[in-house]
Amino acid sequence: MRTRNTIQRIWIIIIMSFVGIYTYGQDTIQVLQKSCKYTFVIPEGWDTIPRSVLMQKLPGYSIDAGLYPLQQQEYFKGNYILINFLPTIKTLNGFPFKQIEEDLVKMNEKSLLPNTDTLRVTYKGTESKKLDGYYHVYTLSSIVKDSVALECVQDLLLTKFGYVSLSGYQKEGGKYALSELLDLMTRNIQIQQPYKYVESASKQHITCVQMIVSVCIGLLAYIIIILFSKRKKNKK
């Protein structure tokens, strides 16, 4: 537990040091991070969650953008998407995609939160794919807290200096299944060319130190717990 808390604190410190510029247009979100520049096209029928709401809901976490279906009465009920950049200490271009995927799976398994009387986390596996020149590693999981269930899919899109994390959530009554959320996320993201991941034939191994800021399932679970524990924010 002490190790997990230390990793979380280090992650927050490093993430907060990467100050980004966010431009929310009518149809697109443009994010200009120090280590990554990317654009996300807002899907039809969706809109952005105000940054003030994200900062209030997830204090201490650098979330680049949040989206929700316009038909919902609340931002965090049914379906929603959270997008943020997770920098790594070392460029990923020096590592083969298969090795990165294998190490991410190990990190997922090590960072799972233990089940309790009020919390049950189920890790449903990690898969990878190459699509339109991009490299994706996505993880499926479910969380039940105090009888409230939440399904989630996290897509880690590899970039030169880290990952763009696209996390889709489905609560009871959510219109979109996880497969639909994954499709929305993967086909609407664009990384600027200088920041794209380029696969290497090298056999180097990524260490936990190099990947300490990409604590996949552990980070996902922390965020989910925060979202469960705080009062829902209605749309104005």
C-alpha positions as CSV (number, residue, x, y, z in Angstrom):
1,M,0.0,0.0,0.0
2,R,2.8,2.4,0.8
3,T,4.4,1.7,-2.6
4,R,1.2,2.4,-4.4
5,N,0.6,5.6,-2.5
6,T,4.2,6.7,-3.3
7,I,3.7,6.0,-7.0
8,Q,0.5,8.0,-7.0
9,R,2.1,11.0,-5.3
10,I,5.1,10.9,-7.8
11,W,2.6,10.6,-10.7
12,I,0.7,13.6,-9.6
13,I,3.8,15.7,-9.1
14,I,5.2,14.8,-12.6
15,I,1.8,15.2,-14.3
16,M,1.2,18.6,-12.8
17,S,4.6,19.8,-14.1
18,F,3.4,19.3,-17.7
19,V,1.3,22.4,-18.1
20,G,-0.8,22.2,-21.3
21,I,-2.7,24.6,-23.5
22,Y,-6.3,23.5,-24.2
23,T,-8.4,24.9,-27.0
24,Y,-12.0,23.8,-27.1
25,G,-13.6,24.4,-30.5
26,Q,-17.1,23.7,-31.7
27,D,-16.0,20.4,-33.2
28,T,-12.5,19.7,-31.9
29,I,-10.3,19.8,-28.8
30,Q,-6.7,20.8,-29.3
31,V,-4.2,19.9,-26.6
32,L,-0.6,21.3,-26.6
33,Q,1.4,19.6,-24.0
34,K,5.1,20.0,-23.5
35,S,5.7,16.4,-24.7
36,C,2.7,15.8,-26.9
37,K,0.4,17.8,-29.2
38,Y,-2.8,16.2,-30.3
39,T,-6.4,16.9,-31.5
40,F,-9.6,15.1,-30.6
41,V,-12.6,15.5,-32.8
42,I,-15.8,15.7,-30.7
43,P,-18.2,12.9,-31.9
44,E,-21.6,13.9,-33.1
45,G,-24.1,14.0,-30.2
46,W,-21.4,14.6,-27.6
47,D,-20.1,17.8,-25.9
48,T,-17.2,18.8,-23.6
49,I,-17.5,18.8,-19.8
50,P,-16.4,22.3,-18.6
51,R,-12.9,22.3,-17.3
52,S,-14.1,23.9,-14.0
53,V,-16.2,20.8,-13.4
54,L,-13.3,18.5,-14.2
55,M,-11.0,20.4,-11.8
56,Q,-13.7,20.3,-9.0
57,K,-14.5,16.6,-9.6
58,L,-10.9,15.4,-9.9
59,P,-8.7,17.7,-7.9
60,G,-5.0,16.9,-8.3
61,Y,-5.4,15.1,-11.6
62,S,-4.5,16.7,-14.9
63,I,-7.4,15.8,-17.2
64,D,-7.0,17.3,-20.7
65,A,-10.7,16.9,-21.6
66,G,-13.9,15.2,-20.6
67,L,-16.9,14.5,-22.9
68,Y,-20.5,13.4,-22.3
69,P,-23.5,12.6,-24.5
70,L,-25.8,15.6,-24.9
71,Q,-28.9,13.6,-24.1
72,Q,-27.7,13.0,-20.5
73,Q,-28.9,15.2,-17.6
74,E,-25.7,14.8,-15.7
75,Y,-22.1,14.8,-16.8
76,F,-21.0,11.7,-14.9
77,K,-24.0,9.5,-15.3
78,G,-24.5,6.9,-18.0
79,N,-21.5,7.4,-20.3
80,Y,-18.6,9.8,-20.3
81,I,-15.0,9.9,-21.6
82,L,-11.9,11.3,-19.9
83,I,-8.7,12.2,-21.9
84,N,-5.3,13.0,-20.5
85,F,-1.6,12.6,-21.4
86,L,0.6,10.3,-19.3
87,P,4.3,11.1,-19.9
88,T,7.0,8.6,-19.5
89,I,10.5,9.3,-18.2
90,K,12.1,7.9,-21.3
91,T,11.0,8.0,-25.0
92,L,9.0,5.0,-26.1
93,N,10.6,5.1,-29.5
94,G,13.5,2.9,-28.3
95,F,11.2,0.0,-27.5
96,P,9.2,-2.5,-29.6
97,F,5.5,-2.4,-29.4
98,K,5.1,-6.0,-28.2
99,Q,7.5,-5.4,-25.3
100,I,5.6,-2.3,-24.2
101,E,2.3,-4.2,-24.3
102,E,3.7,-7.1,-22.2
103,D,5.1,-4.6,-19.6
104,L,1.8,-2.7,-19.4
105,V,0.0,-6.0,-18.7
106,K,2.4,-6.7,-15.8
107,M,1.9,-3.2,-14.5
108,N,-1.9,-3.7,-14.7
109,E,-1.7,-6.9,-12.7
110,K,0.5,-5.3,-10.0
111,S,-1.4,-2.1,-9.6
112,L,-4.9,-3.6,-9.0
113,L,-6.6,-2.4,-5.9
114,P,-7.5,-5.2,-3.4
115,N,-11.2,-6.1,-3.1
116,T,-13.0,-5.1,0.1
117,D,-16.6,-5.4,1.5
118,T,-17.6,-2.2,-0.4
119,L,-15.3,-2.3,-3.4
120,R,-14.7,-5.0,-6.1
121,V,-12.4,-4.5,-9.0
122,T,-12.5,-7.0,-11.9
123,Y,-9.6,-6.8,-14.4
124,K,-10.9,-8.3,-17.7
125,G,-7.8,-8.3,-19.7
126,T,-5.6,-6.2,-22.0
127,E,-5.4,-6.2,-25.8
128,S,-3.5,-4.3,-28.4
129,K,-4.0,-3.2,-32.0
130,K,-2.4,-1.1,-34.7
131,L,-4.8,1.2,-36.5
132,D,-4.1,3.8,-39.2
133,G,-0.5,4.1,-38.1
134,Y,-1.3,4.3,-34.4
135,Y,-0.5,1.8,-31.7
136,H,-3.1,1.1,-29.0
137,V,-3.1,-0.9,-25.8
138,Y,-6.6,-1.1,-24.2
139,T,-7.7,-2.6,-21.0
140,L,-11.2,-3.6,-19.9
141,S,-12.3,-3.6,-16.3
142,S,-15.4,-3.3,-14.0
143,I,-15.8,-1.8,-10.6
144,V,-18.6,-2.2,-8.1
145,K,-18.6,0.2,-5.1
146,D,-21.4,0.1,-2.6
147,S,-23.6,-1.8,-5.1
148,V,-23.0,0.8,-7.9
149,A,-21.5,-0.7,-11.0
150,L,-19.2,0.9,-13.5
151,E,-17.7,-0.6,-16.6
152,C,-14.6,1.0,-18.2
153,V,-12.3,0.7,-21.1
154,Q,-8.9,2.5,-21.1
155,D,-7.1,3.0,-24.4
156,L,-3.5,3.9,-24.1
157,L,-2.4,5.4,-27.4
158,L,1.4,5.3,-27.7
159,T,3.3,8.5,-28.5
160,K,7.0,9.4,-28.6
161,F,7.1,10.6,-25.0
162,G,4.3,8.7,-23.3
163,Y,0.6,7.8,-23.8
164,V,-2.6,9.6,-24.6
165,S,-5.1,7.9,-22.2
166,L,-8.6,7.7,-23.4
167,S,-11.0,6.3,-20.8
168,G,-14.6,5.4,-21.6
169,Y,-17.1,4.7,-18.8
170,Q,-20.5,3.1,-18.7
171,K,-22.9,3.2,-15.8
172,E,-26.4,1.9,-15.5
173,G,-28.5,3.5,-18.2
174,G,-25.6,4.4,-20.4
175,K,-26.5,4.3,-24.1
176,Y,-23.1,3.4,-25.4
177,A,-21.5,0.0,-24.8
178,L,-17.7,-0.2,-24.1
179,S,-17.0,-1.4,-27.7
180,E,-18.8,1.7,-29.0
181,L,-16.9,4.0,-26.7
182,L,-13.6,2.4,-27.8
183,D,-14.5,3.0,-31.4
184,L,-15.4,6.7,-30.8
185,M,-12.1,7.3,-29.0
186,T,-9.8,5.5,-31.4
187,R,-11.2,7.0,-34.6
188,N,-11.3,10.6,-33.4
189,I,-7.8,11.1,-32.0
190,Q,-4.9,12.6,-34.1
191,I,-1.3,13.0,-32.9
192,Q,0.9,15.6,-34.5
193,Q,3.6,13.9,-36.6
194,P,6.7,14.8,-34.5
195,Y,5.1,13.3,-31.4
196,K,4.0,10.0,-32.9
197,Y,5.4,6.7,-31.6
198,V,7.7,4.9,-34.0
199,E,8.2,1.2,-33.4
200,S,11.7,0.0,-32.8
201,A,13.2,-3.4,-33.5
202,S,15.3,-3.1,-30.4
203,K,15.0,-5.7,-27.6
204,Q,15.3,-3.2,-24.7
205,H,13.2,-3.8,-21.7
206,I,11.1,-1.0,-20.1
207,T,11.5,-0.8,-16.3
208,C,8.9,0.2,-13.8
209,V,10.9,3.3,-13.1
210,Q,10.6,4.4,-16.7
211,M,6.9,3.7,-16.7
212,I,6.1,4.9,-13.2
213,V,3.7,7.6,-14.4
214,S,1.6,5.2,-16.5
215,V,0.0,3.3,-13.7
216,C,-2.9,1.9,-15.8
217,I,-5.5,0.1,-13.8
218,G,-4.3,1.5,-10.5
219,L,-4.7,5.0,-11.8
220,L,-8.0,4.1,-13.4
221,A,-9.3,2.7,-10.1
222,Y,-8.3,5.8,-8.1
223,I,-10.1,8.0,-10.5
224,I,-13.2,5.8,-10.4
225,I,-13.3,5.9,-6.6
226,I,-13.1,9.7,-6.6
227,L,-15.9,9.8,-9.1
228,F,-18.0,7.4,-7.0
229,S,-17.3,9.2,-3.7
230,K,-18.1,12.8,-4.8
231,R,-21.5,14.2,-5.3
232,K,-22.7,14.2,-8.9
233,K,-22.5,17.5,-10.8
234,N,-25.6,18.4,-12.8
235,K,-25.5,20.2,-16.1
236,K,-26.4,23.9,-15.9
